[in-house]
Amino acid sequence: MEVSEVRDPDGLRWQVCATAVTTPPDVEPESKAAGDRTPLAVALPLGSARTGNGHVHVRLPVTPLGLPLRVHAPFDPAPSRQGLRETEWNDALVRGVADLWAAVLVERFRHGPAASWRMLPLPREVKGHDDVVGRLESTVLQRSREQVSVRLRIDVPGHGPLKLADLAVEAPELTRVLTEADIQRVAECPALPHAARDPEARYRDILEDWVDHGGAEPVDVGRGRRWRCSATRSDRWTRPSNWPPSVPPPGDCHPGCATSRGWRTTRVPDVGHRDRRTCACPPTGAAAWPRASDSPTPCTPPSSPALRPRSGCVSGCAPSTRC
């Protein structure tokens, strides 16, 4: 891969990454011959802001992109050169460009993670049009979730390059409360370094999108990952030994949960009455079971005395088969 830096007419700097890939099999461009290798290039803006207008270039700019990305590839342009044709060749190039973009982003995270978050797309920024440009943007979003999230590595002092699943991120309300040392002590793995996060906290939106669509995710300290109590209920909450003394318990755990072993980071279902899922805390007395008349959705009390509601349950949250 060849890497260079250029400036556009507005003075913005772009990092250009160019390579040649194996020509897609069984498809050919409409107006030109294809060799064994096909040249592709992507350019990402340099600097601290999410700036720069994206374009698809076929020698000259052909059509705009809604992402901070410039693409140069031998697409089949429309006769007016104001768009791209609907051809199998163009769809094959879309996949090749998206793969190249993902490889470049993974490398960018190794050298400048804080500035790399703004290069990643969010669903609201992707066009929903069913055309070549829309599919290019959607494929880039897919590669972000499926490839970048899994392959990126972030350098952590004292630990070396680590993948996202080996790092921990605190809940938003704990951002200015927990230090990196606190996060590591609770999660038992290093924190995503503050130096690797962007000041606008776009990284949180990206991580949430990845989690929602099956991408890699960090250990979530606090709200996102459900912290299960590991002992029976008592009248007051017992702080785990590894929980920072100045920090309240995570909001997803009922204050009545007591534990001597600390919080477990195994995911459990959300607490809530509308989806009728299992609650996160240990069983309590029968007096806490909600009445069906109090519930916004039907609630069936347990048929067996041994099945009692859990202390995190809200009104009507769990049926007898789950809680």
N, C-alpha and C positions, 0 to 999 in steps of 0.2 A: 504494500500500500504506500502510495506517495502522499505526503502531507505537506501543505504549504499554507501561507497566510496571504490574504489579499484584502484590499480596501474597496468598498463600493463607492459610487459617486457621492453618497452622503457622508463619506468618511468613516463608515462603520467597518470594523475588522471582522473577517470571516476566516475560519479554519477550513480549508478544503482538503478532503480526503478522497483520493482517486485510486481506482483499482480496475482490473479487468477480470471478469468472471467467465466461466464456461457458458457459452451461448445456450440458452434454453432449448432443449430438444423438441422436435416435432412442431415448432412454430417458426414462422419467418416474418420479417417486416414486409410491409406492403410495397414500399417504393424504393427499397435499397437491398443490397445483398448483405448477408450476415456472415462473418467469419467464424472461426472456432472460438474466439474470445470476444466478449462484448464489454466496452468501456463503460464504467459507471462512476459517478462522483456525487458526493454530498458535501454541503458546506453548512457549518454551524456558526452562529455569531459568537464573537469573543467580547468579553467585558462583563460588567456586573448587572446589567439590566436585560430584561426579556424584550429585546428590540430587534428590528430587522424584518423586512417583508419577505416572506417566503415566495419562491417561484419555481416552476418547472422550466428548465431550459432544454431546448433542442437546438443547440448552437446559440440561439437567441432566446430571450424570455418568451414563453408561449402562454402560460396560464398561471395565475397566482395560487399560492397555498396559504391556508390559514394557520400554519405552524411556522415557528422560527427555523426554517429549513429551506435550503436551496438545493435543487436536484439537477444534475446534468446527465442525460441518458438519451440513447437513440430511439426515443418513442416515435410512433407514427403520429404526426401532427394532423390536425384538421386542415382542410384545404385553405381556410382563412388564416391558419397559424394562430388562432385565438383559443385553441383548446386541443384536446387529444381525441383521437378516434377510438371507437369501441372495437378493439381487435384483441385476439388472443396474445399477440406479441406484446402489446402494451400491458396486459394483465400479468404476463410473465415477468416483464421488467419491474412492475410494481413490487412483486415479491422480492426480486433481487435488490432493489433499492432499499426496501425496508430491512432486509437482512444486513446490508452494509451499514445503514443508519444505526442498527442495534449494536453492531460490533464497535462502531466509533463511540457510541455513548458509554459502553462498558469501559473502554480505554480512557475516556474523559473522566469517569468516576475515580480511576486510579490516581489521577494527577490533579483534579480540581473538583471534588465532590460537591462543595457548596454551590458552585456555579452551574453544576450539571442538572440540578433539579428543574431549573427553568427551561431546559431543553426538552423535557418530557411532556407529552401531551396529556390533557385531561379531557374527559368525554365532552364537556361543554364547548371545547375549542375545536372539535372535529366536525366537519361538515357531514350531514346525513345524506348527501346527494348520492344517487346510484349512478355515478359516472366514474371515469378513470381517476380523476383527482380525488373524489370522495372515497374511492376504494383505497387509494394511496394513503390518505390520512387515517382511515380506519385500520389499515394494515400496520402502519407505524404505531398506532395505539395498541394493537394486539401484540406487536413485538415488544413494546415496553413492558407489558404485563407478563408475557410468557418467556422472554429471553433476557431483557435487561435486568428485571427484578431478581432473576435466578443467578445470572452470571456476574453481576457487578461485585466488586470487592472494594472495601473501604479500609484504608490504612489506619490502624489504631495504635497509638504509641504504646510500646511494651507488648503488643500482641501481634503486630504485623497485619497483612491484608486479611480481612474477615468478610465472609458473605453476610447478607442481610439477616438470615435466620440465626446467626451467631451473635447478633447485637440486640440491645434492648432500647426501647423508647418509652418514656413516661407519658401518662395521659396529659392532655393539654393543660388541665388545671394545675398540674404539678410542675409545669415547665420551669417556673422561677423558684420552686420549693426544693426540688431534689437536685443534688449535685451529681456529676457523673459517678463519683464514688458511691453515693447513696443508691443510684440505679443499679450499679454493678453488685452491690451487697444484697439488694432485694432480689434481683433477677438471676444472680449467680452467673452472669456473663457480662462482658463489657457493654457500656452504653454507646449508642451512636454518638460520636464526638460532636460537641457543640460546634467545633470548627468545620464539621462536615455538613452542617445544616445551613440552609439559606435564611437570611434575615427576615424574609417575608413569610416564612413558614409554609412555603408551597410544598415542601417535602411531606407535610402531613396529609395534604390532599392527594398527593401521588401515592403514598403508602396506603391510604384508605381505598383508593381505586384498585391498587394491586390486590389487597386483601379481598375486596368484594368480587374480584374476577379471577381468583385462583392463583395469583402470583405469589412470589415469596413474601414473607412478612417477618418483622422482628418480634422479639418477645415484648409484649405490651404491658408496661408496669402501670397498673391502676385500672382504668376503665375498659379499654378495648378488649383485653383478655380477662376472662372471669376468674376471680381469685376465690377458690373454694376453701371454706373453713374445714379444718381436719379434726375437730373434736366436737363434743356435744355442747349444747347451748348452756350459757350461764347468764346471770342477771346483768353482767356488764362485759364489754369487750376486753379481751386480753391481748395486748400488743405483742406481735411476734418478735422474737429476739433479734431478728435481722432487719426489722422495720425502723426507719429513722425516728427518734423519739419526738421530734417536733412536727411530724406529719400525721394527719388523721388517717383512719382506715380508708381503703378504697371505697368509692361510693357504691359499688355493686354488691358489697357484702353487708349484711345486716349487722347493726351494732351489737346484737346479742350473741354473735358468734365468738366462741373462745377457742384458742388453740395454743398448744405449746410447741408445735412443729413449724409454725410459720405458714405463709401462703403457698399454695401449690399453683403452678402456672399451666396446668392442664386446662384446655378450653372446655367449658360446660355451657349449656344453653343459656340464653338471655333470660332475665327475670321479667315477666310481663304477663298481664292477664289476657291480652287480645290474642296472642299466639298460643296460649295455653301450654307453655313449656314447663319443664321441670325447674324448680327453684334451686338456688345455688347453695343454700346453707343446710345444716343438719336438722332432723326432725325436732319439733317442739311439742308442747302440750296441745291437747285437742281443743282447748279454748280458743286457740288462734285460728282454727279453721273458719274460713269465711262462709257466711250464709249465702245460699243461692240468691236470695232476694237482694243482697248487697252487691251482687256482681253484675257488670254490664253485659256479660255473656253467661250462658248457663254454667252452673258449677255443681258437680256431683260430689257430695261428701264421701269419704272413704267407707267402703263396706266393712273393712276389718279394723278393729281398734289399733292394730299394729301399724296401720298406714295412717300416718299423721302428716299434717302440712309441715312444710319447711319454713324456717324463720325468715327467709327472704321473700316469701310469697306475698303478693298483693292480692286484693280481692278477686277471687275467681280465677287465679292464674293457672291452676293445674288440676286436671281430672284425676280420678282415683287410680287410674292405671299408670300414672306417671309420678305422682308426688305422694 
